């Protein structure tokens, strides 16, 4: 067995492929992989995510973080239950924060440090893509703490 980390694949619904491509490429800096008229593969920080055109699956309250039934409390934040994201290194996370602020992108949960002074201390932020999919970007100063209790 190697020390390489396996890559994940995630597929998710979107309402508009052009808006999705613009957001993931221009805002997040993802490269495009294979595409069709119904889906787009993105290089999401070294992992493969696939946006599938399914507008009817994007109108659910499950993607609305303002709906309290779609969130759970985590260290004082109403965290969208349905979300995906990535753990970035500390410097990359801060560069992303700057890029999102420069674009005046609205935050679902503003960038901050969660679990301050605890073993799970982490930088976190939440945004939504144009289809309402919630994304979390987090970082640990000490990556050995990612799975620590």
C-alpha positions as CSV (number, residue, x, y, z in Angstrom):
1,X,0.0,0.0,0.0
2,X,1.3,3.5,-0.9
3,X,1.1,6.6,1.2
4,X,-0.9,8.4,-1.5
5,X,-4.3,9.6,-0.5
6,X,-7.1,8.2,-2.6
7,X,-9.1,10.7,-4.6
8,X,-12.8,11.0,-4.1
9,X,-15.6,11.4,-6.7
10,X,-18.8,13.3,-6.0
11,X,-21.7,13.9,-8.4
12,X,-24.3,16.6,-7.6
13,X,-27.3,18.3,-9.3
14,X,-27.1,21.8,-10.9
15,X,-29.7,24.0,-12.5
16,X,-27.5,25.6,-15.2
17,X,-24.3,24.2,-16.7
18,X,-22.9,27.5,-17.9
19,X,-23.4,29.2,-14.5
20,X,-21.9,26.2,-12.9
21,X,-18.8,26.2,-15.1
22,X,-18.3,29.9,-14.5
23,X,-18.5,29.5,-10.8
24,X,-16.3,26.4,-10.4
25,X,-13.7,27.7,-12.9
26,X,-13.7,31.5,-12.3
27,X,-14.5,31.7,-8.6
28,X,-12.9,28.5,-7.3
29,X,-10.2,28.0,-9.9
30,X,-11.2,24.4,-10.9
31,X,-10.1,23.0,-14.2
32,X,-12.7,21.3,-16.5
33,X,-12.3,17.6,-17.4
34,X,-14.7,15.7,-19.6
35,X,-18.1,17.3,-20.5
36,X,-21.3,16.6,-22.2
37,X,-24.5,18.5,-22.7
38,X,-25.8,17.1,-19.4
39,X,-22.7,17.1,-17.1
40,X,-19.2,18.6,-16.4
41,X,-16.3,17.0,-14.6
42,X,-14.2,19.4,-12.5
43,X,-10.8,19.0,-10.9
44,X,-11.8,20.1,-7.4
45,X,-8.4,20.5,-5.7
46,X,-7.2,17.2,-7.1
47,X,-10.5,15.4,-6.7
48,X,-13.2,14.7,-9.3
49,X,-16.6,16.2,-8.9
50,X,-19.3,16.0,-11.6
51,X,-22.1,18.6,-12.0
52,X,-25.2,16.9,-13.5
53,X,-27.8,19.0,-15.1
54,X,-31.0,18.3,-13.0
55,X,-32.7,21.6,-12.2
56,X,-35.7,19.8,-10.6
57,X,-33.4,18.5,-7.9
58,X,-32.0,22.0,-7.1
59,X,-35.3,23.5,-5.8
60,X,-35.5,21.5,-2.6
61,X,-35.3,23.2,0.8
62,X,-32.5,20.7,1.5
63,X,-30.2,23.0,-0.3
64,X,-31.5,26.1,1.5
65,X,-29.2,26.9,4.5
66,X,-31.7,29.5,5.8
67,X,-34.2,26.6,6.4
68,X,-33.6,25.5,10.0
69,X,-34.7,21.9,9.2
70,X,-31.8,21.7,6.7
71,X,-29.1,22.7,9.2
72,X,-27.5,21.4,12.4
73,X,-25.8,23.5,15.1
74,X,-22.0,23.2,15.1
75,X,-20.1,25.4,17.5
76,X,-22.6,28.1,17.2
77,X,-23.2,27.9,13.4
78,X,-26.2,26.6,11.5
79,X,-24.3,24.2,9.3
80,X,-26.1,23.0,6.1
81,X,-26.5,19.3,6.5
82,X,-26.2,18.7,2.8
83,X,-22.8,20.0,1.8
84,X,-19.5,18.9,0.5
85,X,-16.1,20.5,0.6
86,X,-12.4,20.2,0.9
87,X,-9.7,20.5,3.6
88,X,-7.1,22.9,2.3
89,X,-3.7,23.7,3.7
90,X,-3.6,26.9,5.9
91,X,-2.1,29.2,3.3
92,X,-4.4,28.0,0.5
93,X,-7.5,28.4,2.7
94,X,-6.6,32.1,3.4
95,X,-5.9,32.7,-0.3
96,X,-9.3,31.4,-1.1
97,X,-10.9,33.6,1.6
98,X,-9.2,36.6,0.0
99,X,-10.4,35.6,-3.5
100,X,-14.0,35.1,-2.3
101,X,-14.0,38.4,-0.5
102,X,-12.5,40.2,-3.5
103,X,-15.4,38.8,-5.6
104,X,-17.9,39.9,-2.9
105,X,-19.3,36.4,-2.8
106,X,-21.9,36.0,-0.1
107,X,-21.0,33.6,2.7
108,X,-23.5,31.2,4.1
109,X,-21.1,31.0,7.1
110,X,-18.4,33.6,7.2
111,X,-14.7,32.6,7.4
112,X,-13.7,32.0,11.1
113,X,-12.0,29.6,13.4
114,X,-14.2,27.0,14.9
115,X,-13.6,24.9,18.1
116,X,-11.0,27.4,19.3
117,X,-8.5,25.8,21.7
118,X,-9.9,22.3,21.2
119,X,-8.3,19.4,19.4
120,X,-10.5,19.9,16.4
121,X,-9.7,23.6,16.0
122,X,-10.1,24.6,12.3
123,X,-10.7,27.4,9.9
124,X,-14.0,27.1,8.1
125,X,-16.3,28.9,5.7
126,X,-19.4,28.0,3.7
127,X,-20.6,29.3,0.4
128,X,-23.3,28.2,-2.1
129,X,-22.8,27.5,-5.8
130,X,-25.4,29.0,-8.3
131,X,-27.6,26.0,-7.9
132,X,-27.7,26.2,-4.1
133,X,-25.3,23.5,-3.3
134,X,-23.5,24.3,0.0
135,X,-19.7,23.9,0.0
136,X,-17.4,24.0,3.0
137,X,-13.8,24.9,2.9
138,X,-11.8,24.2,6.0
139,X,-8.2,24.1,7.2
140,X,-6.2,22.8,10.2
141,X,-3.0,24.4,11.3
142,X,-2.0,20.9,12.3
143,X,-3.2,18.3,9.8
144,X,-2.6,15.5,12.3
145,X,-5.7,16.9,14.1
146,X,-8.1,16.2,11.2
147,X,-9.4,12.9,12.7
148,X,-8.3,13.5,16.3
149,X,-10.8,13.1,19.2
